Amino acid sequence: MEYIIAAAGIAIYLGLRLINKQSDAHQFNLLFKSISKAFNLKFTRGGIRGLPRLNGTINDMHVIIDTCNDINNQKQIMLLVYFYSQIDDDFEIQIKNPSGNTVPPGNTSVIKTGDDAFDKRMRTAASSFHIIAAMLTEHVRKNILYLASECTDLHITKTSIRLNMPVSWVQKSKRLVHCLKTSLSLAKELAHCEDYRKRIIDNISGCDEPKVKLRNIHALVAGFGIDQDIRKLLRKTMRDDEIAIRIESASHLGKEGCKYLTEILIEGSSVPTDKLKILIVKILKERRYTGAVLALIDIIEKTSNRDLITGVLEAFEAIGDERVSTLLMVRLNDEDSDIRLLAIRALASCGTVSAVEPLHKLAGDTLNPMVRIATLKAIERIQSRLGNVERGWLSVAELSDREGALSMADGAGKGSLSMAPEKFERPPAGKKKKTKKSKSR
């Protein structure tokens, strides 16, 4: 009797499951039929245990709606949209993996759009930054974020959009229809992105998000260089309310931009953080803009920020202006050995003859071999820059066993630290020099 009751219970359980599956299949059949009629897709009925399938073409885009299993072997609805694209460069956009271990495909690298909400949710990888910047307009980013909120997995490439969602999500709502419409709209925008330059310019002109505008300015210049139209746009964005936008724009305008950045440093109050000052100093260093020397001197005399001091010293080395020689000599006594090294290297390109003696003294006093080598190289470069006029004042020997040894000058001069060699007369050939013989006792 117990066996009969148990068998009956199992039969009832299996029967209920079968009824539920049949009910689920019936609901999906109704839903998929409605989608089939609305979008003119081919409908394939599912069996007792299977779900229906849709496929077909909508506006030259091939659509497939089918089922699949996720990594946990749970059944999912899969929506696939294939579209034709003329984009040569590869890109991939997908929901971020919580582990963060996903490797970008092929020759692509991870790219930030500047849209914090988008970059936090999605991982974007591309082989060309300016192309992905052109495609990811504000409307495109919003559509992608919408799809990401409606599914568990989203994967976008230059030819397809694929998203997965649990069966239970689709069964009780019309979100599949909304996702299909959004995917078709998104695919159309991605497929017809051809004039990248114009799209980026439109992104810059119509964008209210400073970080996105900043990234697009960088992408525009990196991808298309500077011409009259782009220069005109950069002059306009150089008047933007955001200081970061003004700095980025000026950095691409040569001497005109460097002059503007120098004026910003002189004003001081318009640069709210040391981080932005460091950025400006780095740009001026890369451009080797001599017009910024006085402003840089003023900064280094007033700041205690180590990173800013480091940036200014590196700028002095790159610019090579002798007006900073005295200031750099003071930095030779800095307690920070890294600052001393930077000052020594800067003196190599900026130092005058008066810098040689303190450099020589430092080389003799220091126990740090890196500092000693740097000072000797700086002395050698100062001599090289000053030419033959000062050539004999102090010279540096080849570094061999006596690292840092000083050689003798060609002739002792006023203030010379070297010794004049004693004159030695070689006797004429065939004659031996007479020597006094001592008397033997």
HELIX and SHEET records of a PDB file:
HELIX    1   1 GLU A    2  PHE A   39  1                                  38    
HELIX    2   2 ASP A  116  ARG A  121  1                                   6    
HELIX    3   3 PHE A  129  MET A  135  1                                   7    
HELIX    4   4 GLU A  138  SER A  149  1                                  12    
HELIX    5   5 VAL A  167  GLN A  171  1                                   5    
HELIX    6   6 ARG A  175  ALA A  191  1                                  17    
HELIX    7   7 TYR A  196  SER A  205  1                                  10    
HELIX    8   8 PRO A  210  PHE A  224  1                                  15    
HELIX    9   9 GLN A  228  THR A  237  1                                  10    
HELIX   10  10 ILE A  243  ALA A  250  1                                   8    
HELIX   11  11 GLY A  254  GLU A  267  1                                  14    
HELIX   12  12 ASP A  274  ARG A  287  1                                  14    
HELIX   13  13 THR A  290  ALA A  292  5                                   3    
HELIX   14  14 VAL A  293  LYS A  302  1                                  10    
HELIX   15  15 ARG A  306  ILE A  319  1                                  14    
HELIX   16  16 GLU A  322  VAL A  324  5                                   3    
HELIX   17  17 SER A  325  VAL A  330  1                                   6    
HELIX   18  18 ARG A  331  ASN A  333  5                                   3    
HELIX   19  19 SER A  337  CYS A  350  1                                  14    
HELIX   20  20 VAL A  353  ALA A  355  5                                   3    
HELIX   21  21 VAL A  356  ASP A  365  1                                  10    
HELIX   22  22 PRO A  369  LEU A  386  1                                  18    
HELIX   23  23 GLY A  387  GLU A  390  5                                   4    
SHEET    1   A 9 LYS A  42  THR A  44  0                                        
SHEET    2   A 9 ARG A  53  ILE A  58 -1                                        
SHEET    3   A 9 MET A  61  ASN A  69 -1                                        
SHEET    4   A 9 LYS A  75  TYR A  82 -1                                        
SHEET    5   A 9 SER A 160  PRO A 166 -1                                        
SHEET    6   A 9 ASP A 153  THR A 157 -1                                        
SHEET    7   A 9 PHE A  91  ILE A  95 -1                                        
SHEET    8   A 9 MET A 122  ALA A 126 -1                                        
SHEET    9   A 9 SER A 109  ILE A 111 -1                                        
END                                                                             
